[in-house]
């Protein structure tokens, strides 16, 4: 159910945990970014802190001003999940600087996306309870 | 807490960016005390063939060449273990003499063990 918070028992088991979601594919090539965002909402509803690391083409997911005519804007969906994460549980996002520079999207990332690098990902992997790569 | 990070790449080099992205991803792990390895499977095994030459023609027109993956691999071999799946090399007719020195051939059974032993497995 959309927007459902986990039960008290579920929250007890998952609250305070941290998941890192790495992605590498662009926003509209396949459905993976939608799954990524849905997964992040579900994790946050269970009290889990979410770290997005956008690598390679997925740095376009967090780019602002996306206006697809026939699809939902992945940029808007991504921005919403970040905004919802201002309080606990947090949702943070880092975009790889080498990737954003090469695609010309460093300065146009949506609010909440921090420009960083692979050293940040290494730290997130070390800190997180789980790290997965999806899309 | 330091983690064992097992990176598996399935996508072929040059047409796709995954192998090129996996190398710095593995190389930076030691900064957080993580221990990384890369295993190339399926079309990604082409990345370990020696004698790679890149370039689309006139450098003046193309600004700069794409760096050959062979160099990227050789420059990072001392930072992490680099494996390639033996059967996927065989399928593509790549012989031992054509493989970059320092690359370790591995079996699907050994890869399964690495997945079980790792804290994190990332598939690109």
gemmi code that builds the backbone of each chain (N, CA, C; Angstrom):
import gemmi

chains = {
    "A": [
        ("UNK", (0.853, -1.197, 0.000), (0.000, 0.000, 0.000), (0.890, 1.249, 0.000)),
        ("UNK", (0.609, 2.190, -0.873), (1.447, 3.375, -0.999), (1.322, 4.244, 0.266)),
        ("UNK", (2.455, 4.691, 0.741), (2.434, 5.615, 1.866), (2.230, 4.948, 3.215)),
        ("UNK", (2.124, 3.622, 3.224), (1.881, 2.928, 4.474), (3.170, 2.887, 5.286)),
        ("UNK", (3.085, 3.238, 6.540), (4.250, 3.079, 7.405), (4.273, 1.655, 7.901)),
        ("UNK", (5.452, 1.142, 8.160), (5.566, -0.226, 8.627), (4.879, -0.401, 9.980)),
        ("UNK", (4.523, -1.652, 10.296), (3.914, -1.922, 11.590), (4.953, -1.671, 12.688)),
        ("UNK", (4.505, -1.581, 13.938), (5.440, -1.312, 15.032), (6.529, -2.373, 15.103)),
        ("UNK", (6.139, -3.632, 14.888), (7.104, -4.735, 14.950), (8.146, -4.590, 13.832)),
        ("UNK", (7.619, -4.266, 12.622), (8.514, -4.084, 11.473), (9.487, -2.940, 11.734)),
        ("UNK", (8.953, -1.835, 12.233), (9.761, -0.642, 12.472), (10.875, -0.938, 13.476)),
        ("UNK", (10.535, -1.723, 14.513), (11.534, -2.059, 15.537), (12.725, -2.783, 14.909)),
        ("UNK", (12.417, -3.684, 13.952), (13.474, -4.490, 13.341), (14.335, -3.691, 12.372)),
        ("UNK", (13.715, -2.700, 11.730), (14.421, -2.018, 10.640), (14.861, -0.595, 10.968)),
        ("UNK", (14.275, 0.009, 11.974), (14.564, 1.407, 12.283), (16.050, 1.611, 12.590)),
        ("UNK", (16.586, 2.696, 12.046), (17.987, 3.002, 12.303), (18.951, 2.284, 11.364)),
        ("UNK", (18.433, 1.389, 10.519), (19.320, 0.717, 9.554), (19.579, 1.651, 8.374)),
        ("UNK", (20.567, 1.283, 7.612), (20.991, 2.150, 6.512), (21.192, 1.325, 5.245)),
        ("UNK", (20.608, 1.790, 4.129), (20.792, 1.073, 2.857), (21.376, 2.034, 1.825)),
        ("UNK", (22.337, 1.549, 1.055), (22.907, 2.342, -0.033), (22.430, 1.764, -1.356)),
        ("UNK", (21.831, 2.621, -2.175), (21.310, 2.202, -3.477), (22.180, 2.816, -4.571)),
        ("UNK", (22.953, 1.986, -5.244), (23.823, 2.461, -6.325), (23.079, 2.257, -7.634)),
        ("UNK", (23.125, 3.240, -8.526), (22.538, 3.029, -9.846), (23.487, 3.535, -10.915)),
        ("UNK", (23.363, 2.952, -12.110), (24.285, 3.295, -13.204), (23.578, 3.638, -14.516)),
        ("UNK", (22.285, 3.312, -14.624), (21.581, 3.528, -15.900), (20.823, 4.847, -15.894)),
        ("UNK", (20.502, 5.339, -17.058), (19.804, 6.606, -17.206), (18.335, 6.541, -16.803)),
        ("UNK", (17.657, 7.693, -16.769), (16.302, 7.734, -16.222), (15.214, 7.073, -17.065)),
        ("UNK", (15.355, 7.026, -18.399), (14.213, 6.580, -19.215), (14.490, 5.351, -20.080)),
        ("UNK", (15.679, 4.762, -19.981), (15.999, 3.592, -20.809), (15.212, 2.370, -20.390)),
        ("UNK", (14.943, 2.244, -19.110), (14.163, 1.111, -18.615), (13.448, 1.521, -17.318)),
        ("UNK", (12.823, 0.551, -16.685), (11.966, 0.855, -15.542), (12.743, 0.917, -14.216)),
        ("UNK", (14.027, 0.623, -14.278), (14.812, 0.509, -13.042), (14.743, 1.750, -12.135)),
        ("UNK", (14.808, 2.990, -12.687), (14.734, 4.153, -11.786), (13.425, 4.210, -11.002)),
        ("UNK", (12.320, 3.770, -11.634), (11.030, 3.762, -10.931), (11.079, 2.773, -9.762)),
        ("UNK", (11.653, 1.602, -10.034), (11.795, 0.587, -8.977), (12.688, 1.121, -7.863)),
        ("UNK", (13.759, 1.783, -8.263), (14.708, 2.365, -7.301), (13.998, 3.339, -6.355)),
        ("UNK", (13.169, 4.197, -6.935), (12.482, 5.224, -6.141), (11.404, 4.590, -5.253)),
        ("UNK", (10.687, 3.609, -5.802), (9.657, 2.916, -5.008), (10.302, 2.191, -3.829)),
        ("UNK", (11.442, 1.579, -4.117), (12.185, 0.856, -3.082), (12.618, 1.818, -1.968)),
        ("UNK", (13.054, 3.011, -2.376), (13.516, 4.007, -1.401), (12.364, 4.455, -0.500)),
        ("UNK", (11.188, 4.699, -1.108), (10.017, 5.087, -0.305), (9.684, 3.978, 0.699)),
        ("UNK", (9.685, 2.738, 0.220), (9.339, 1.602, 1.088), (10.336, 1.489, 2.234)),
        ("UNK", (11.617, 1.684, 1.936), (12.654, 1.584, 2.973), (12.457, 2.676, 4.022)),
        ("UNK", (12.172, 3.898, 3.543), (11.978, 5.021, 4.473), (10.762, 4.788, 5.370)),
        ("UNK", (9.722, 4.192, 4.783), (8.526, 3.895, 5.597), (8.825, 2.857, 6.687)),
        ("UNK", (9.892, 2.103, 6.500), (10.307, 1.141, 7.528), (11.352, 1.753, 8.465)),
        ("UNK", (11.597, 3.052, 8.316), (12.529, 3.726, 9.213), (13.991, 3.587, 8.803)),
        ("UNK", (14.204, 3.173, 7.557), (15.586, 2.934, 7.093), (16.127, 4.177, 6.393)),
        ("UNK", (17.343, 4.572, 6.751), (18.023, 5.686, 6.076), (18.474, 5.223, 4.692)),
        ("UNK", (18.212, 6.058, 3.687), (18.534, 5.681, 2.302), (19.645, 6.580, 1.757)),
        ("UNK", (20.660, 5.959, 1.188), (21.717, 6.701, 0.497), (21.659, 6.357, -0.984)),
        ("UNK", (21.437, 7.352, -1.823), (21.502, 7.113, -3.273), (22.894, 7.487, -3.755)),
        ("UNK", (23.533, 6.577, -4.487), (24.762, 6.970, -5.183), (24.513, 6.857, -6.674)),
        ("UNK", (24.450, 7.998, -7.350), (24.179, 8.021, -8.789), (25.505, 8.070, -9.549)),
        ("UNK", (25.719, 7.009, -10.337), (26.994, 6.810, -11.023), (26.716, 6.699, -12.527)),
        ("UNK", (27.692, 7.031, -13.324), (27.587, 6.956, -14.792), (26.306, 7.656, -15.279)),
        ("UNK", (25.519, 7.013, -16.177), (24.333, 7.683, -16.746), (23.263, 8.006, -15.705)),
        ("UNK", (23.292, 7.343, -14.561), (22.233, 7.601, -13.583), (22.375, 8.983, -12.935)),
        ("UNK", (23.479, 9.683, -13.199), (23.577, 11.059, -12.707), (22.523, 11.947, -13.388)),
        ("UNK", (21.956, 11.440, -14.496), (20.872, 12.178, -15.168), (19.548, 12.054, -14.411)),
        ("UNK", (19.425, 11.042, -13.545), (18.191, 10.857, -12.765), (17.934, 12.071, -11.880)),
        ("UNK", (18.992, 12.582, -11.277), (18.854, 13.709, -10.358), (18.967, 15.063, -11.039)),
        ("UNK", (19.021, 15.064, -12.359), (19.152, 16.339, -13.067), (17.809, 17.081, -13.095)),
        ("UNK", (17.844, 18.366, -12.893), (16.617, 19.162, -12.838), (16.008, 19.397, -14.217)),
        ("UNK", (14.835, 19.960, -14.221), (14.158, 20.392, -15.455), (13.828, 19.280, -16.442)),
        ("UNK", (13.633, 18.070, -15.962), (13.206, 16.994, -16.873), (11.727, 17.207, -17.183)),
        ("UNK", (11.379, 17.126, -18.456), (9.977, 17.346, -18.834), (9.537, 16.345, -19.901)),
        ("UNK", (9.502, 15.053, -19.551), (9.054, 14.079, -20.560), (7.572, 14.295, -20.875)),
        ("UNK", (7.221, 14.133, -22.146), (5.837, 14.406, -22.554), (4.897, 13.259, -22.154)),
        ("UNK", (5.408, 12.024, -22.218), (4.491, 10.888, -22.037), (4.777, 10.029, -20.817)),
        ("UNK", (5.818, 10.380, -20.071), (6.149, 9.596, -18.875), (6.141, 10.514, -17.660)),
        ("UNK", (6.030, 9.924, -16.464), (6.266, 10.747, -15.276), (7.728, 11.203, -15.269)),
        ("UNK", (7.988, 12.371, -14.728), (9.365, 12.860, -14.667), (10.125, 12.140, -13.555)),
        ("UNK", (11.144, 11.400, -13.952), (11.962, 10.685, -12.966), (12.657, 11.693, -12.044)),
        ("UNK", (13.050, 12.829, -12.625), (13.701, 13.871, -11.827), (12.800, 14.365, -10.701)),
        ("UNK", (11.514, 14.556, -11.012), (10.545, 15.038, -10.011), (10.333, 13.961, -8.933)),
        ("UNK", (10.182, 12.708, -9.365), (9.978, 11.607, -8.412), (11.189, 11.485, -7.481)),
        ("UNK", (12.370, 11.653, -8.075), (13.610, 11.550, -7.296), (13.706, 12.712, -6.301)),
        ("UNK", (13.382, 13.887, -6.787), (13.408, 15.080, -5.938), (12.434, 14.918, -4.758)),
        ("UNK", (11.252, 14.336, -5.034), (10.245, 14.147, -3.978), (10.746, 13.202, -2.882)),
        ("UNK", (11.398, 12.123, -3.285), (11.872, 11.170, -2.277), (12.986, 11.793, -1.429)),
        ("UNK", (13.755, 12.669, -2.032), (14.806, 13.363, -1.264), (14.196, 14.363, -0.290)),
        ("UNK", (13.184, 15.098, -0.766), (12.537, 16.103, 0.098), (11.866, 15.429, 1.289)),
        ("UNK", (11.272, 14.265, 1.017), (10.618, 13.524, 2.097), (11.631, 13.036, 3.129)),
        ("UNK", (12.900, 13.115, 2.773), (13.936, 12.580, 3.647), (14.702, 13.650, 4.400)),
        ("UNK", (14.089, 14.812, 4.585), (14.790, 15.863, 5.328), (14.896, 15.512, 6.804)),
        ("UNK", (13.854, 14.787, 7.311), (13.895, 14.345, 8.703), (14.169, 12.844, 8.737)),
        ("UNK", (14.193, 12.296, 9.931), (14.442, 10.857, 10.054), (13.297, 10.031, 9.494)),
        ("UNK", (13.498, 8.965, 8.753), (14.802, 8.564, 8.245), (15.225, 9.443, 7.066)),
        ("UNK", (16.489, 9.733, 7.006), (16.992, 10.621, 5.957), (17.129, 9.896, 4.618)),
        ("UNK", (17.070, 10.669, 3.532), (17.447, 10.140, 2.212), (18.469, 11.108, 1.644)),
        ("UNK", (19.684, 10.653, 1.481), (20.741, 11.485, 0.924), (21.075, 11.014, -0.481)),
        ("UNK", (21.585, 11.918, -1.289), (21.967, 11.535, -2.649), (23.297, 12.170, -3.015)),
        ("UNK", (24.163, 11.355, -3.585), (25.431, 11.862, -4.113), (25.503, 11.492, -5.585)),
        ("UNK", (25.901, 12.462, -6.411), (26.143, 12.196, -7.827), (27.648, 12.259, -8.065)),
        ("UNK", (28.165, 11.307, -8.811), (29.608, 11.229, -9.090), (30.034, 12.425, -9.939)),
        ("UNK", (31.022, 13.151, -9.449), (31.416, 14.407, -10.126), (31.993, 14.176, -11.531)),
        ("UNK", (32.787, 13.108, -11.693), (33.358, 12.862, -13.018), (32.248, 12.589, -14.036)),
        ("UNK", (31.197, 11.916, -13.544), (30.071, 11.558, -14.426), (29.217, 12.782, -14.744)),
        ("UNK", (28.987, 13.649, -13.736), (28.157, 14.836, -13.995), (28.911, 15.832, -14.871)),
        ("UNK", (30.227, 15.931, -14.651), (31.025, 16.854, -15.468), (30.993, 16.426, -16.929)),
        ("UNK", (31.172, 15.112, -17.168), (31.234, 14.662, -18.565), (29.884, 14.827, -19.259)),
        ("UNK", (28.796, 14.806, -18.478), (27.456, 14.941, -19.081), (26.931, 16.382, -19.003)),
        ("UNK", (27.719, 17.272, -18.418), (27.317, 18.681, -18.343), (26.154, 18.937, -17.405)),
        ("UNK", (26.022, 18.100, -16.344), (24.857, 18.243, -15.467), (25.243, 18.509, -14.005)),
        ("UNK", (26.466, 18.985, -13.787), (26.927, 19.234, -12.412), (26.113, 20.348, -11.752)),
        ("UNK", (25.882, 21.424, -12.505), (25.237, 22.599, -11.910), (23.718, 22.537, -11.971)),
        ("UNK", (23.181, 21.515, -12.609), (21.719, 21.478, -12.789), (21.062, 20.352, -11.992)),
        ("UNK", (21.800, 19.779, -11.044), (21.218, 18.703, -10.231), (20.114, 19.272, -9.341)),
        ("UNK", (19.110, 18.455, -9.082), (17.983, 18.889, -8.270), (18.435, 19.123, -6.821)),
        ("UNK", (17.639, 19.924, -6.083), (17.979, 20.268, -4.706), (18.106, 18.992, -3.863)),
        ("UNK", (19.158, 18.935, -3.086), (19.349, 17.761, -2.222), (20.404, 16.804, -2.753)),
        ("UNK", (20.752, 16.931, -4.032), (21.811, 16.070, -4.576), (23.157, 16.741, -4.322)),
        ("UNK", (24.048, 16.012, -3.693), (25.384, 16.529, -3.403), (26.335, 15.972, -4.454)),
        ("UNK", (27.215, 16.828, -4.949), (28.204, 16.365, -5.919), (29.372, 15.773, -5.133)),
        ("UNK", (29.667, 14.528, -5.396), (30.727, 13.850, -4.650), (31.490, 12.895, -5.542)),
        ("UNK", (32.030, 11.855, -4.926), (32.835, 10.925, -5.720), (32.812, 9.532, -5.163)),
        ("UNK", (33.624, 8.687, -5.786), (33.625, 7.264, -5.427), (34.144, 7.016, -4.010)),
        ("UNK", (34.951, 7.953, -3.482), (35.417, 7.775, -2.098), (34.239, 7.856, -1.126)),
        ("UNK", (33.247, 8.689, -1.473), (32.034, 8.776, -0.646), (31.277, 7.451, -0.684)),
        ("UNK", (31.219, 6.857, -1.868), (30.529, 5.563, -1.994), (31.241, 4.497, -1.159)),
        ("UNK", (32.572, 4.506, -1.198), (33.329, 3.514, -0.408), (32.967, 3.641, 1.075)),
        ("UNK", (32.838, 4.883, 1.551), (32.462, 5.093, 2.958), (31.040, 4.637, 3.231)),
        ("UNK", (30.124, 4.936, 2.310), (28.731, 4.500, 2.480), (28.647, 2.969, 2.516)),
        ("UNK", (29.410, 2.319, 1.640), (29.409, 0.847, 1.629), (29.886, 0.322, 2.983)),
        ("UNK", (30.961, 0.957, 3.506), (31.505, 0.522, 4.805), (30.498, 0.734, 5.934)),
        ("UNK", (29.736, 1.833, 5.880), (28.809, 2.182, 6.965), (27.464, 1.460, 6.882)),
        ("UNK", (27.024, 1.143, 5.652), (25.642, 0.688, 5.454), (25.433, -0.751, 5.881)),
        ("UNK", (24.177, -1.036, 6.275), (23.826, -2.424, 6.569), (23.737, -3.226, 5.271)),
        ("UNK", (23.247, -2.596, 4.219), (23.145, -3.252, 2.910), (23.476, -2.266, 1.812)),
        ("UNK", (24.135, -2.769, 0.764), (24.363, -1.970, -0.441), (23.932, -2.805, -1.639)),
        ("UNK", (23.127, -2.221, -2.520), (22.774, -2.946, -3.749), (22.961, -2.022, -4.949)),
        ("UNK", (23.141, -2.647, -6.102), (23.181, -1.881, -7.345), (21.943, -2.264, -8.136)),
        ("UNK", (21.133, -1.265, -8.473), (19.892, -1.530, -9.192), (19.794, -0.559, -10.356)),
        ("UNK", (19.874, -1.084, -11.551), (19.689, -0.254, -12.740), (20.834, 0.683, -13.023)),
    ],
    "B": [
        ("UNK", (32.606, 0.063, 9.370), (33.095, -1.324, 9.323), (33.549, -1.658, 7.907)),
        ("UNK", (34.722, -2.222, 7.796), (35.210, -2.545, 6.447), (34.407, -3.703, 5.861)),
        ("UNK", (34.261, -3.678, 4.561), (33.436, -4.678, 3.878), (34.215, -5.341, 2.740)),
        ("UNK", (33.795, -6.567, 2.429), (34.314, -7.246, 1.234), (33.374, -6.930, 0.085)),
        ("UNK", (33.880, -6.282, -0.943), (33.028, -5.819, -2.045), (33.368, -6.601, -3.315)),
        ("UNK", (32.374, -7.340, -3.789), (32.541, -8.222, -4.939), (31.834, -7.578, -6.135)),
        ("UNK", (32.598, -7.088, -7.098), (31.998, -6.396, -8.241), (32.015, -7.332, -9.457)),
        ("UNK", (30.844, -7.592, -10.009), (30.732, -8.466, -11.185), (30.294, -7.599, -12.360)),
        ("UNK", (31.017, -7.713, -13.477), (30.631, -6.929, -14.657), (30.237, -7.884, -15.773)),
        ("UNK", (29.082, -7.623, -16.373), (28.578, -8.496, -17.444), (28.614, -7.817, -18.819)),
        ("UNK", (28.711, -6.494, -18.832), (28.548, -5.753, -20.096), (29.879, -5.600, -20.839)),
        ("UNK", (29.856, -5.686, -22.172), (31.102, -5.622, -22.947), (31.728, -4.224, -22.953)),
        ("UNK", (33.058, -4.162, -23.097), (33.727, -2.856, -23.098), (33.491, -2.079, -24.393)),
        ("UNK", (33.748, -0.786, -24.330), (33.661, 0.173, -25.450), (32.225, 0.485, -25.854)),
        ("UNK", (31.419, -0.513, -26.180), (30.017, -0.217, -26.476), (29.299, 0.253, -25.232)),
        ("UNK", (29.732, -0.265, -24.097), (29.100, 0.070, -22.821), (30.155, 0.595, -21.844)),
        ("UNK", (29.685, 1.305, -20.833), (30.608, 2.013, -19.934), (30.898, 1.247, -18.649)),
        ("UNK", (30.264, 0.092, -18.468), (30.297, -0.577, -17.165), (31.700, -0.988, -16.703)),
        ("UNK", (32.500, -1.600, -17.585), (33.851, -2.022, -17.149), (34.669, -0.780, -16.787)),
        ("UNK", (34.548, 0.233, -17.620), (35.291, 1.475, -17.381), (34.901, 2.104, -16.038)),
        ("UNK", (33.628, 1.979, -15.671), (33.155, 2.522, -14.392), (33.495, 1.636, -13.209)),
        ("UNK", (33.587, 0.327, -13.451), (33.843, -0.615, -12.354), (35.263, -0.487, -11.804)),
        ("UNK", (36.213, -0.112, -12.671), (37.618, -0.072, -12.242), (37.854, 0.992, -11.158)),
        ("UNK", (37.489, 2.272, -11.372), (37.646, 3.230, -10.264), (36.771, 2.904, -9.056)),
        ("UNK", (35.618, 2.289, -9.307), (34.736, 1.886, -8.202), (35.470, 0.909, -7.283)),
        ("UNK", (36.186, -0.041, -7.870), (36.955, -1.009, -7.073), (38.193, -0.354, -6.468)),
        ("UNK", (38.856, 0.484, -7.267), (40.134, 1.066, -6.835), (39.981, 1.989, -5.624)),
        ("UNK", (38.808, 2.610, -5.456), (38.626, 3.566, -4.357), (38.170, 2.898, -3.055)),
        ("UNK", (37.849, 1.625, -3.099), (37.293, 0.959, -1.914), (38.284, 0.911, -0.742)),
        ("UNK", (39.574, 0.785, -1.062), (40.553, 0.653, 0.020), (40.603, 1.910, 0.897)),
        ("UNK", (40.153, 3.053, 0.361), (40.149, 4.305, 1.132), (39.233, 4.195, 2.355)),
        ("UNK", (38.218, 3.321, 2.275), (37.327, 3.116, 3.417), (37.600, 1.751, 4.064)),
        ("UNK", (38.813, 1.243, 3.833), (39.229, -0.065, 4.369), (38.401, -1.225, 3.833)),
        ("UNK", (37.690, -1.014, 2.722), (36.972, -2.122, 2.093), (37.938, -2.889, 1.195)),
        ("UNK", (37.609, -4.153, 0.991), (38.454, -4.993, 0.139), (37.644, -5.357, -1.105)),
        ("UNK", (38.103, -4.898, -2.286), (37.310, -5.086, -3.500), (37.933, -6.102, -4.443)),
        ("UNK", (37.095, -6.711, -5.254), (37.575, -7.503, -6.383), (36.613, -7.288, -7.545)),
        ("UNK", (37.126, -7.481, -8.761), (36.266, -7.412, -9.951), (36.293, -8.772, -10.632)),
        ("UNK", (35.138, -9.270, -11.035), (35.063, -10.477, -11.857), (34.329, -10.128, -13.144)),
        ("UNK", (34.990, -10.378, -14.269), (34.376, -10.106, -15.569), (33.734, -11.382, -16.088)),
        ("UNK", (32.480, -11.296, -16.470), (31.764, -12.449, -17.024), (31.084, -12.013, -18.324)),
        ("UNK", (30.525, -12.986, -19.031), (29.807, -12.728, -20.295), (30.655, -11.831, -21.217)),
        ("UNK", (30.032, -10.867, -21.874), (30.747, -10.031, -22.844), (31.834, -9.169, -22.232)),
        ("UNK", (31.806, -8.972, -20.921), (32.821, -8.132, -20.266), (34.216, -8.741, -20.362)),
        ("UNK", (34.312, -10.056, -20.634), (35.637, -10.695, -20.678), (36.522, -10.119, -21.785)),
        ("UNK", (35.917, -9.492, -22.786), (36.719, -8.896, -23.867), (37.657, -7.802, -23.348)),
        ("UNK", (37.374, -7.268, -22.175), (38.205, -6.185, -21.624), (39.621, -6.646, -21.286)),
        ("UNK", (39.845, -7.951, -21.115), (41.179, -8.420, -20.689), (42.074, -8.820, -21.866)),
        ("UNK", (41.606, -8.649, -23.076), (42.409, -9.033, -24.245), (43.509, -7.988, -24.468)),
        ("UNK", (44.727, -8.454, -24.729), (45.850, -7.523, -24.935), (45.825, -6.920, -26.346)),
        ("UNK", (46.521, -5.818, -26.490), (46.667, -5.180, -27.809), (45.503, -4.283, -28.179)),
        ("UNK", (44.795, -3.766, -27.169), (43.643, -2.903, -27.464), (44.110, -1.553, -28.022)),
        ("UNK", (43.477, -1.135, -29.101), (43.791, 0.171, -29.687), (42.500, 0.932, -29.867)),
        ("UNK", (42.455, 2.144, -29.363), (41.232, 2.925, -29.510), (41.469, 4.088, -30.463)),
        ("UNK", (40.424, 4.787, -30.773), (40.546, 5.930, -31.680), (39.592, 5.777, -32.841)),
        ("UNK", (38.987, 6.885, -33.215), (38.001, 6.857, -34.300), (38.538, 7.512, -35.561)),
        ("UNK", (39.837, 7.837, -35.548), (40.397, 8.458, -36.744), (41.173, 9.708, -36.376)),
        ("UNK", (41.020, 10.716, -37.174), (41.764, 11.966, -37.043), (41.592, 12.570, -35.636)),
        ("UNK", (42.712, 12.658, -34.887), (42.654, 13.160, -33.509), (42.195, 14.621, -33.483)),
        ("UNK", (42.541, 15.371, -34.522), (42.134, 16.776, -34.588), (40.611, 16.879, -34.612)),
        ("UNK", (39.976, 15.929, -35.270), (38.517, 15.956, -35.367), (37.878, 15.414, -34.096)),
        ("UNK", (38.508, 14.409, -33.481), (37.890, 13.710, -32.343), (38.361, 14.208, -30.987)),
        ("UNK", (39.130, 15.291, -30.977), (39.584, 15.910, -29.721), (40.541, 15.003, -28.958)),
        ("UNK", (40.062, 13.892, -28.422), (40.971, 12.941, -27.762), (40.417, 11.531, -27.905)),
        ("UNK", (41.322, 10.570, -27.790), (40.897, 9.183, -27.906), (40.306, 8.664, -26.603)),
        ("UNK", (39.464, 7.668, -26.710), (39.000, 6.954, -25.519), (40.208, 6.178, -24.986)),
        ("UNK", (40.511, 6.275, -23.676), (41.672, 5.523, -23.174), (41.427, 4.022, -23.293)),
        ("UNK", (42.429, 3.269, -23.771), (42.239, 1.818, -23.855), (42.044, 1.234, -22.455)),
        ("UNK", (41.071, 0.358, -22.316), (40.805, -0.279, -21.021), (41.995, -1.085, -20.536)),
        ("UNK", (42.777, -1.590, -21.490), (43.957, -2.382, -21.135), (44.866, -1.585, -20.190)),
        ("UNK", (45.058, -0.303, -20.494), (45.903, 0.543, -19.641), (45.281, 0.738, -18.268)),
        ("UNK", (43.969, 0.991, -18.244), (43.264, 1.194, -16.967), (43.404, -0.051, -16.090)),
        ("UNK", (43.270, -1.219, -16.699), (43.370, -2.481, -15.945), (44.792, -2.637, -15.398)),
        ("UNK", (45.795, -2.454, -16.277), (47.195, -2.636, -15.851), (47.567, -1.669, -14.732)),
        ("UNK", (47.071, -0.436, -14.812), (47.411, 0.576, -13.797), (46.807, 0.282, -12.428)),
        ("UNK", (45.775, -0.566, -12.396), (45.058, -0.807, -11.135), (45.219, -2.228, -10.605)),
        ("UNK", (46.018, -3.034, -11.303), (46.109, -4.456, -10.926), (46.644, -4.689, -9.519)),
        ("UNK", (47.453, -3.756, -9.010), (48.014, -3.950, -7.663), (47.054, -3.485, -6.564)),
        ("UNK", (45.924, -2.871, -6.946), (44.993, -2.348, -5.936), (43.911, -3.347, -5.539)),
        ("UNK", (43.578, -4.264, -6.436), (42.537, -5.251, -6.119), (42.687, -6.463, -7.033)),
        ("UNK", (42.005, -7.560, -6.666), (42.061, -8.774, -7.488), (41.145, -8.624, -8.701)),
        ("UNK", (41.664, -9.028, -9.852), (40.930, -8.907, -11.102), (40.747, -10.298, -11.687)),
        ("UNK", (39.516, -10.773, -11.710), (39.234, -12.122, -12.207), (38.474, -12.077, -13.525)),
        ("UNK", (38.600, -13.183, -14.268), (37.808, -13.329, -15.488), (37.301, -14.770, -15.548)),
        ("UNK", (36.057, -14.946, -15.949), (35.446, -16.275, -15.923), (35.981, -17.128, -17.074)),
        ("UNK", (36.569, -18.291, -16.721), (37.264, -19.111, -17.715), (36.365, -19.577, -18.861)),
        ("UNK", (35.157, -20.043, -18.514), (34.279, -20.576, -19.563), (33.824, -19.487, -20.536)),
        ("UNK", (33.684, -18.282, -20.034), (33.231, -17.202, -20.917), (34.346, -16.756, -21.864)),
        ("UNK", (35.605, -16.958, -21.425), (36.737, -16.724, -22.340), (36.736, -17.774, -23.440)),
        ("UNK", (36.581, -19.037, -23.018), (36.571, -20.159, -23.975), (35.511, -19.959, -25.053)),
        ("UNK", (34.313, -19.578, -24.607), (33.190, -19.400, -25.546), (33.543, -18.407, -26.633)),
        ("UNK", (34.315, -17.387, -26.232), (34.641, -16.320, -27.184), (35.976, -16.548, -27.881)),
        ("UNK", (36.564, -17.721, -27.649), (37.806, -18.084, -28.333), (39.001, -17.276, -27.890)),
        ("UNK", (38.959, -16.745, -26.674), (40.088, -15.958, -26.167), (41.045, -16.909, -25.453)),
        ("UNK", (42.292, -16.964, -25.929), (43.254, -17.916, -25.374), (44.080, -17.268, -24.259)),
        ("UNK", (44.765, -18.137, -23.471), (45.562, -17.649, -22.331), (46.611, -16.623, -22.766)),
        ("UNK", (47.207, -16.842, -23.942), (48.265, -15.955, -24.433), (47.766, -14.556, -24.768)),
        ("UNK", (46.462, -14.404, -24.895), (45.897, -13.094, -25.277), (45.464, -12.267, -24.075)),
        ("UNK", (45.604, -12.854, -22.869), (45.079, -12.182, -21.678), (46.144, -11.306, -21.022)),
        ("UNK", (45.746, -10.156, -20.542), (46.660, -9.234, -19.833), (47.290, -9.972, -18.643)),
        ("UNK", (48.620, -9.817, -18.495), (49.326, -10.490, -17.406), (48.840, -9.961, -16.049)),
        ("UNK", (48.600, -10.870, -15.134), (48.144, -10.455, -13.792), (46.659, -10.684, -13.580)),
        ("UNK", (45.912, -10.902, -14.666), (44.474, -11.222, -14.557), (44.361, -12.688, -14.139)),
        ("UNK", (43.478, -12.963, -13.178), (43.320, -14.338, -12.696), (42.096, -14.980, -13.328)),
        ("UNK", (42.298, -16.171, -13.882), (41.139, -16.907, -14.401), (40.401, -17.547, -13.228)),
        ("UNK", (39.084, -17.567, -13.310), (38.300, -18.113, -12.210), (37.165, -18.980, -12.756)),
        ("UNK", (36.616, -19.825, -11.895), (35.510, -20.695, -12.302), (34.208, -20.176, -11.697)),
        ("UNK", (33.101, -20.712, -12.201), (31.798, -20.289, -11.671), (31.655, -20.741, -10.205)),
        ("UNK", (32.301, -21.865, -9.869), (32.255, -22.354, -8.493), (32.990, -21.383, -7.552)),
        ("UNK", (34.172, -20.906, -8.005), (34.928, -19.936, -7.182), (34.174, -18.609, -7.064)),
        ("UNK", (33.496, -18.220, -8.154), (32.717, -16.981, -8.108), (31.571, -17.122, -7.110)),
        ("UNK", (30.949, -18.280, -7.094), (29.869, -18.543, -6.124), (30.403, -18.401, -4.702)),
        ("UNK", (31.594, -18.953, -4.460), (32.207, -18.826, -3.122), (32.443, -17.359, -2.774)),
        ("UNK", (32.915, -16.588, -3.761), (33.188, -15.160, -3.490), (31.893, -14.410, -3.167)),
        ("UNK", (30.810, -14.778, -3.858), (29.513, -14.135, -3.573), (29.107, -14.447, -2.130)),
        ("UNK", (29.286, -15.703, -1.715), (28.899, -16.106, -0.358), (29.777, -15.440, 0.702)),
        ("UNK", (31.056, -15.264, 0.385), (31.998, -14.671, 1.355), (31.886, -13.144, 1.433)),
        ("UNK", (31.346, -12.509, 0.383), (31.342, -11.039, 0.330), (30.226, -10.445, 1.167)),
        ("UNK", (30.461, -9.214, 1.633), (29.390, -8.462, 2.299), (28.488, -7.815, 1.265)),
        ("UNK", (29.089, -7.402, 0.156), (28.357, -6.674, -0.883), (28.727, -7.241, -2.249)),
        ("UNK", (27.728, -7.564, -3.065), (27.991, -7.931, -4.455), (27.251, -6.945, -5.346)),
        ("UNK", (27.985, -6.286, -6.221), (27.382, -5.298, -7.131), (27.533, -5.815, -8.558)),
        ("UNK", (26.433, -5.915, -9.282), (26.484, -6.424, -10.659), (26.210, -5.286, -11.635)),
        ("UNK", (27.186, -5.015, -12.489), (27.026, -3.958, -13.486), (26.857, -4.573, -14.867)),
    ],
}
model = gemmi.Model(1)
for chain_id, residues in chains.items():
    chain = gemmi.Chain(chain_id)
    for i, (resn, *xyz) in enumerate(residues, 1):
        res = gemmi.Residue()
        res.name, res.seqid = resn, gemmi.SeqId(i, " ")
        for name, pos in zip(("N", "CA", "C"), xyz):
            atom = gemmi.Atom()
            atom.name, atom.element = name, gemmi.Element(name[0])
            atom.pos, atom.b_iso = gemmi.Position(*pos), 0.0
            res.add_atom(atom)
        chain.add_residue(res)
    model.add_chain(chain)
structure = gemmi.Structure()
structure.add_model(model)
structure.setup_entities()
